[in-house]
């Protein structure tokens, strides 16, 4: 077959890199227009009008997540999210989904460290229904013993399904415990069975009174709406909900200072070796969030990235490798995750990751890599936020966690303002060798013995 | 500040009535056939300055033949070396503009997708045509993929979902290609020449469609496509024959013993209709009633009534030459058998009793409304347009889709349930801890036990 050697290929490039380095003019993003205001009870409202499809998405963000939990009540915020589907003073138990599905819509919710959020996607003629249900839940959700008992069982199955019964399923739990030790981020939103069992129904009612308040919530509505009519509906449904006490936020001392440690998770169902190298990173509003994200792109985004080239393509030790940032309201981490191929040792993976991280600390990134990272950000922003659900969600999150709703339109500028030197600087600042937290999933002895051949004889 | 809010003029004790429903119209699109026979659909969407191309080659793993996994290697290697670009050069050019070109092989088709900003349209198209027309499948890149595939197979032996899905496909489709499993043996048997032959046989503009979605104008993009694909010469593709799926008879439990499982992964399955069958819109409503969402009967029963599972759903998986029906749940070990009993009971109830009017009305609305919501997504529209071609559906299939779902009656649902579902000839795949669940499962019917390599174990005597 006419497979050209590398050099000939490089010469034959139809788009030589010299030309590629001449950046095309920056893309013109199509702005996402919005209106925002507070109701007197403190509810923050964000409206985005778009008539591309007869669809409307509502999104309610309560600024409460697992970091607001007591260490002896982990999993509480997430458990409460389940209870919010039970019903309200005016909505009989079990009817919320039936109303929304029966209106041709869909719904769901999620709980993370910093927030609990609820969304509906409905045909645009059903906006009033969505607002009625969300306002009922905010005003007077109803929690009874039967619902609590059922959801206790359901949440346990959720945890078994996503954590306990999955190989590598405890990775996130272990990582949070290592990286966020000493903070309420050290347990994960799914929490522990025992605490959900111990919680009494009064505690759920207290939690509701403390956090499910208009002054602790943001409502975003995006889609086929009329702004004045929607403002009126919002006032009608949410205006009379009483404001509550100001919410106390947990104080978290967040310092980058950690000591290197290595933890092996012994499980008997992890047939491939896996390793994570992670470091504490700044909070999501820190200016270094941007160069850090670009650094992780250069490390692992695409097959021309450093870690992919080295671990997957050249050394052929990894099935996949991913560098990532996970930045939160009051903490953050940056890490590299790799799964090895059969027969590869953890030490081989660890050595290569360590070398690549050391190299970027020592020499920084090239001009070409830097321009690539800028282009990747540009492409990501230009193609993001397509659906009304994504718009509602991101508008609310930018407001709550960055105090700047308009970042949905302007955050790309922050990436494009990063200087090439910043990437090396943040590598040295955060990805320090002496601070590396290494979490590993070794291959159990029995699986290692039965591993398939790693170097198949090429058959002709 | 203290503000007294006047009581609003709404009655919050009552569910608000909706405004008149918006129209669910499948959008217009442009269809053009290029000189070489490639059929192109252009779906305009100006919300973002971006464009996506999706090229669908008919066939997919249907044509893997004796070597299951073959077409996945073709898909994985298209962007890993062409006549003018080696793997790294291809990756560099594509990554540099923030674009991605990825291919994936499915049961009926192999889809190659590439997208990015419209200002790079020319380069994205050049990369796409190069991957589709000129791949060289370098031996060294193939060897890497082969190693990865073997490791992936090792990992899947511990993944309950992967184990269950493979075994379910095997018991429903048997020797038909839809039931074929990629194994260590098949992966090691595949050669670079097999991959090149697959490409030579099936990659023809006459055996493909291309959808273009994004901020493009047909009159501008079509000439660019003509130019990009000018060297792709058409040829007739081979005629393929496939083994018949087996007829399922009796109730059999296929139990994969995965020691240490704290949950059982349950997949109840049986043969189902092909994608171009006559009843698909109505079947959607019937299936939703049983297990289509949070208000489906399986979810309501297994989760909301019993608290046995996080989710319980059912679905028809429809392909070109056949299909399957599956009802799924993950339950804690000690309720595995009761969950299966309830699932069977819900299927029986759908066959034996007409669905109450209000419940069916909910499910009709749920299907019609969510179809309307899905029209927001231009990529999804492109896929449907290509599906019409791939599966040989009537041209107006999606124009009539909502109307048909909106008019399903209780007697239709019952007739469909009787026709398409049964509780006598059914396979129940369970991945879990055998020593905890096997004896209860044996009360349901014959149990065949497998190891995590999906090899049936000999029947133990005296138990």
Interface residues (C-beta under 8 A of the other chain):
Chain A: X1 X2 X3 X4 X6 X9 X10 X12 X13 X14 X15 X17 X20 X24 X25 X27 X28 X29 X30 X40 X41 X52 X53 X54 X55 X90 X94 X97 X98 X99 X101 X102 X103 X104 X105 X106 X107 X121 X122 X123 X124 X125 X126 X128 X129 X132 X135 X136 X139 X149 X150 X151 X152 X153 X154 X155 X156 X157 X158 X160 X161 X164 X165 X166 X167 X224 X235 X236 X237 X239 X240 X268 X269 X270 X271 X272 X301 X302 X303 X304 X305 X309 X312 X313 X316 X319 X339 X340 X341 X342 X368 X371 X372 X375 X376 X377 X378 X379 X380 X382 X383 X386 X387 X388 X447 X451 X452 X453 X454 X455 X456 X458 X459 X460
Chain B: X1 X3 X5 X7 X8 X9 X10 X12 X13 X14 X15 X16 X17 X18 X19 X20 X21 X22 X23 X47 X48 X49 X50 X79 X81 X83 X84 X85 X86 X87 X88 X89 X90 X91 X92 X93 X94 X95 X96 X97 X98 X99 X100 X115 X116 X117 X119 X120 X123 X126 X136 X137 X138 X139 X143 X144 X146 X147 X148 X150 X151 X152 X153 X154 X155 X157 X158 X159 X160 X184 X187 X188 X189 X190 X191 X192 X193 X196 X260 X261 X262 X263 X293 X294 X295 X300 X303 X304 X305 X306 X307 X308 X309 X310 X330 X331 X332 X361 X362 X363 X365 X366 X368 X369 X370 X372 X373 X375 X376 X377
